[in-house]
Amino acid sequence: MINVVVCVKVVSANLIGRKEKVDGIYGLNPYDMYALNKVIELKKKVPCKITCLCMGKEDVKDVLVHCKAMGVDEAILLSDRLFSGSDTYATTYTLALAIKKLNYDLIVCGCEAVDGETGQVPYSLAQRLELTCIPNVEDIDTIMDQEIQVRYEDGEYMNTVAGKLPLVIIFKNFTTKTGKINLLKLKRAQSSPIIVWSAKDIEAEPDLLGQVGSKTKVCHAVNISNKKREISYIEGSSSEVSNWLEKVIQEN
């Protein structure tokens, strides 16, 4: 049995895309959805226990219920007011403590979140857990005898690499498609509990959590999702282009 922990993030539904219908105000980050779908495909070939790990408020539980209906065995929500305002540093501290409480062979992440797009969490998490990290993964080929073989993109080429478990892999693609969810499986998922862990449950130090424990501070935020964006094309030498960019930056 391979124990797989999939780190997922719940984001605002209006960031996911208009082509895919999303129920409610929240949905699963598309990069994490792709990673989760790949792990569920793996479960059909290799005996796996899939645990979804998520940080957020308790009102995102419905998204985790859908994850369980898709084929996830256990869903754990890290929810505490002390987690509020976490940057990459504080987020990975929290996730790492939670993962250490679990049996794990493989940690799976999407490459970034559509509401932040820093792409730093998977690498920082691997560093905190002192695990090898394989980025830009397209698919998992095999898992056998505590060794995983994956295909990953390296520039223009597709390569295959093998690594000893435990390790962290990062899927590069995204999707908003959950596939068809069996109604019976959905009802079963709704009747089974979502596990909620607080800061106390993971034995975290309050000074390293949330906004207090973050190394970066958000000074100002602007919602640009509904703004019409314009595209400008500029031709000229590198100095002319840099001067134009400098002027645009100063004006904004």
RODO-2510 file (C-alpha; in nm, 4 decimals, decimal comma):
residues 252
     n   res          X          Y          Z
     1     m     0,0000     0,0000     0,0000
     2     i     0,1389     0,3403    -0,1053
     3     n     0,0380     0,6328     0,1166
     4     v    -0,0076     0,9424    -0,0990
     5     v    -0,0653     1,2901     0,0459
     6     v    -0,2020     1,5405    -0,2061
     7     c    -0,1715     1,9035    -0,0947
     8     v    -0,4649     2,1007    -0,2340
     9     k    -0,5853     2,4582    -0,2137
    10     v    -0,9414     2,5854    -0,2355
    11     v    -0,9783     2,9101    -0,4316
    12     s    -1,2542     3,1495    -0,5276
    13     a    -1,4751     2,9996    -0,7987
    14     n    -1,4455     3,3067    -1,0216
    15     l    -1,0735     3,2357    -1,0650
    16     i    -1,1269     2,8871    -1,2036
    17     g    -1,2713     2,9669    -1,5476
    18     r    -1,6064     3,0419    -1,7029
    19     k    -1,6229     2,7350    -1,9299
    20     e    -1,6412     2,4945    -1,6361
    21     k    -1,9487     2,5136    -1,4122
    22     v    -1,8466     2,5473    -1,0482
    23     d    -2,1059     2,5008    -0,7745
    24     g    -2,0828     2,7420    -0,4831
    25     i    -1,8312     3,0186    -0,4245
    26     y    -1,5257     2,7920    -0,3934
    27     g    -1,3537     2,5361    -0,6114
    28     l    -1,0356     2,3329    -0,6198
    29     n    -0,7267     2,5063    -0,7557
    30     p    -0,6975     2,3789    -1,1197
    31     y    -0,3312     2,2792    -1,0819
    32     d    -0,4200     2,0724    -0,7756
    33     m    -0,7176     1,9228    -0,9583
    34     y    -0,4849     1,7949    -1,2305
    35     a    -0,2497     1,6438    -0,9716
    36     l    -0,5385     1,4825    -0,7847
    37     n    -0,6823     1,3315    -1,1039
    38     k    -0,3430     1,1759    -1,1837
    39     v    -0,3172     1,0217    -0,8374
    40     i    -0,6717     0,8820    -0,8637
    41     e    -0,5730     0,7274    -1,1995
    42     l    -0,2697     0,5737    -1,0276
    43     k    -0,4956     0,4216    -0,7612
    44     k    -0,6652     0,2135    -1,0314
    45     k    -0,3303     0,0450    -1,1068
    46     v    -0,1472     0,0475    -0,7717
    47     p    -0,2943    -0,0008    -0,4213
    48     c    -0,2924     0,3489    -0,2701
    49     k    -0,4368     0,5398     0,0203
    50     i    -0,4984     0,8997    -0,0885
    51     t    -0,5151     1,1743     0,1731
    52     c    -0,6027     1,5310     0,0726
    53     l    -0,4486     1,7996     0,2927
    54     c    -0,5880     2,1517     0,2746
    55     m    -0,5561     2,4798     0,4665
    56     g    -0,8639     2,6994     0,4840
    57     k    -1,1821     2,8004     0,6580
    58     e    -1,4399     2,5384     0,7519
    59     d    -1,6778     2,6627     0,4804
    60     v    -1,4567     2,4976     0,2148
    61     k    -1,5525     2,1493     0,3353
    62     d    -1,7884     2,0948     0,0399
    63     v    -1,4920     2,1036    -0,1985
    64     l    -1,3172     1,8355     0,0063
    65     v    -1,6370     1,6274     0,0063
    66     h    -1,6222     1,6283    -0,3753
    67     c    -1,2576     1,5165    -0,3547
    68     k    -1,3678     1,2183    -0,1462
    69     a    -1,6422     1,1391    -0,3975
    70     m    -1,3762     1,1379    -0,6708
    71     g    -1,1804     0,8664    -0,4902
    72     v    -0,9895     1,0285    -0,2042
    73     d    -0,9815     0,8095     0,1061
    74     e    -0,9334     1,0792     0,3688
    75     a    -0,9547     1,4585     0,3701
    76     i    -0,7910     1,6732     0,6378
    77     l    -0,8656     2,0429     0,6727
    78     l    -0,6178     2,2599     0,8628
    79     s    -0,8392     2,5326     1,0020
    80     d    -0,7543     2,7786     1,2753
    81     r    -0,7634     3,1580     1,3078
    82     l    -0,3910     3,1389     1,3805
    83     f    -0,3308     3,0204     1,0213
    84     s    -0,4862     3,3350     0,8718
    85     g    -0,2603     3,5477     0,6520
    86     s     0,0077     3,2811     0,6015
    87     d     0,2704     3,3400     0,3338
    88     t     0,4792     3,0615     0,1768
    89     y     0,7032     3,0344     0,4829
    90     a     0,4187     3,0000     0,7339
    91     t     0,2090     2,7825     0,5015
    92     t     0,4815     2,5237     0,4500
    93     y     0,5589     2,5206     0,8228
    94     t     0,1941     2,4341     0,8888
    95     l     0,1665     2,1758     0,6097
    96     a     0,4937     2,0075     0,7081
    97     l     0,3815     1,9629     1,0686
    98     a     0,0552     1,8074     0,9521
    99     i     0,2281     1,5733     0,7047
   100     k     0,4663     1,4527     0,9750
   101     k     0,1613     1,3270     1,1682
   102     l     0,0638     1,1070     0,8717
   103     n     0,2038     0,7920     0,7163
   104     y     0,3339     0,9042     0,3788
   105     d     0,5371     0,7649     0,0913
   106     l     0,4625     1,0275    -0,1706
   107     i     0,3758     1,3984    -0,1453
   108     v     0,1969     1,5370    -0,4517
   109     c     0,1457     1,9066    -0,5336
   110     g     0,0251     2,1213    -0,8199
   111     c     0,2866     2,3661    -0,9428
   112     e     0,1067     2,6813    -0,8245
   113     a    -0,2242     2,8342    -0,7173
   114     v    -0,4283     3,0592    -0,9450
   115     d    -0,4818     3,3123    -0,6656
   116     g    -0,1119     3,3615    -0,5914
   117     e     0,0987     3,2048    -0,8668
   118     t     0,4220     3,2144    -0,6661
   119     g     0,4893     2,8433    -0,7184
   120     q     0,7053     2,8372    -0,4052
   121     v     0,5100     2,6122    -0,1692
   122     p     0,6007     2,2671    -0,3152
   123     y     0,9753     2,3405    -0,3129
   124     s     0,9683     2,4926     0,0339
   125     l     0,7645     2,1979     0,1618
   126     a     1,0187     1,9499     0,0201
   127     q     1,2970     2,1423     0,1909
   128     r     1,1187     2,1402     0,5277
   129     l     1,0568     1,7645     0,4993
   130     e     1,4133     1,7079     0,3709
   131     l     1,2835     1,5187     0,0676
   132     t     1,3883     1,5015    -0,2965
   133     c     1,1622     1,7077    -0,5239
   134     i     1,0818     1,6333    -0,8905
   135     p     0,9176     1,9298    -1,0723
   136     n     0,7406     1,9624    -1,4096
   137     v     0,5881     1,6141    -1,3855
   138     e     0,3505     1,5117    -1,6649
   139     d     0,2550     1,1641    -1,5446
   140     i     0,3428     0,8774    -1,3121
   141     d     0,4580     0,5663    -1,4993
   142     t     0,5054     0,3120    -1,2213
   143     i     0,5508     0,2680    -0,8478
   144     m     0,7193    -0,0539    -0,7401
   145     d     0,9355    -0,1632    -0,4463
   146     q     0,9345     0,1887    -0,2930
   147     e     1,0564     0,3433    -0,6196
   148     i     0,8583     0,5773    -0,8434
   149     q     0,9142     0,6458    -1,2127
   150     v     0,7726     0,9656    -1,3618
   151     r     0,7791     1,1536    -1,6901
   152     y     0,8722     1,5179    -1,6692
   153     e     0,9286     1,8047    -1,9086
   154     d     1,2760     1,9533    -1,9384
   155     g     1,2597     2,2407    -2,1826
   156     e     1,1799     2,0915    -2,5253
   157     y     1,2296     1,7320    -2,4142
   158     m     1,0262     1,4747    -2,2204
   159     n     1,2407     1,2692    -1,9841
   160     t     1,1858     0,9748    -1,7528
   161     v     1,3358     0,9679    -1,4061
   162     a     1,3139     0,7257    -1,1132
   163     g     1,3449     0,8086    -0,7442
   164     k     1,3262     0,6336    -0,4092
   165     l     1,0269     0,7047    -0,1889
   166     p     0,9473     0,9126     0,0047
   167     l     0,9717     1,2221    -0,2152
   168     v     0,7744     1,5185    -0,3486
   169     i     0,6507     1,5446    -0,7072
   170     i     0,5052     1,8580    -0,8683
   171     f     0,2613     1,8325    -1,1600
   172     k     0,2926     2,1178    -1,4103
   173     n    -0,0439     2,1122    -1,5909
   174     f    -0,3921     2,2144    -1,4823
   175     t    -0,7554     2,1189    -1,5368
   176     t    -1,0952     2,2227    -1,4060
   177     k    -1,2623     1,8926    -1,4948
   178     t    -1,3582     1,6631    -1,2098
   179     g    -1,5049     1,3942    -1,4327
   180     k    -1,8342     1,2234    -1,3595
   181     i    -1,9031     1,1700    -0,9899
   182     n    -2,1249     0,8779    -0,8988
   183     l    -2,4271     0,9959    -0,6978
   184     l    -2,3913     0,7084    -0,4504
   185     k    -2,0245     0,7923    -0,3951
   186     l    -2,1176     1,1566    -0,3410
   187     k    -2,3766     1,0627    -0,0785
   188     r    -2,1248     0,8408     0,0967
   189     a    -1,8696     1,1234     0,0922
   190     q    -2,1255     1,3645     0,2374
   191     s    -2,1984     1,1257     0,5232
   192     s    -1,8316     1,0678     0,6120
   193     p    -1,6526     1,3326     0,8206
   194     i    -1,3907     1,5772     0,7043
   195     i    -1,1119     1,5728     0,9640
   196     v    -1,0289     1,9192     1,0996
   197     w    -0,6961     1,9917     1,2676
   198     s    -0,6192     2,3107     1,4579
   199     a    -0,2804     2,4587     1,5459
   200     k    -0,2945     2,2668     1,8724
   201     d    -0,3607     1,9376     1,6929
   202     i    -0,0403     1,9668     1,4888
   203     e     0,1558     2,1009     1,7889
   204     a     0,2499     2,4216     1,6090
   205     e     0,4244     2,7205     1,7648
   206     p     0,1850     3,0193     1,7389
   207     d     0,4669     3,2630     1,6653
   208     l     0,5455     3,0748     1,3423
   209     l     0,1873     3,0697     1,2127
   210     g    -0,0244     3,2979     0,9979
   211     q     0,0538     3,6631     0,9507
   212     v     0,2680     3,6729     1,2652
   213     g     0,4946     3,3951     1,1389
   214     s     0,5093     3,5170     0,7787
   215     k     0,8261     3,6668     0,6312
   216     t     0,6344     3,8760     0,3772
   217     k     0,3490     4,1208     0,4296
   218     v     0,0732     4,2156     0,1837
   219     c     0,0457     4,5942     0,1889
   220     h    -0,2212     4,6376    -0,0774
   221     a    -0,4384     4,4162    -0,2987
   222     v    -0,6433     4,5009    -0,6092
   223     n    -0,9083     4,2824    -0,7744
   224     i    -0,8334     4,2814    -1,1482
   225     s    -1,0435     3,9782    -1,2460
   226     n    -1,3231     4,1951    -1,3908
   227     k    -1,1028     4,4562    -1,5556
   228     k    -1,0590     4,4593    -1,9316
   229     r    -0,6937     4,4140    -2,0210
   230     e    -0,5310     4,5768    -2,3211
   231     i    -0,2386     4,4407    -2,5199
   232     s     0,0357     4,6721    -2,6449
   233     y     0,3053     4,5843    -2,8961
   234     i     0,6316     4,7763    -2,9114
   235     e     0,9171     4,7569    -3,1570
   236     g     1,2640     4,9013    -3,1230
   237     s     1,6013     4,8457    -2,9671
   238     s     1,6465     4,6991    -2,6198
   239     s     1,7149     5,0445    -2,4762
   240     e     1,3977     5,1859    -2,6349
   241     v     1,1889     4,8972    -2,5001
   242     s     1,3371     4,9314    -2,1494
   243     n     1,2734     5,3072    -2,1509
   244     w     0,9120     5,2461    -2,2531
   245     l     0,8641     4,9875    -1,9779
   246     e     1,0172     5,2184    -1,7196
   247     k     0,7751     5,4931    -1,8207
   248     v     0,4731     5,2607    -1,7976
   249     i     0,5799     5,1394    -1,4534
   250     q     0,6238     5,4941    -1,3242
   251     e     0,2807     5,5968    -1,4569
   252     n     0,1131     5,3037    -1,2818
***
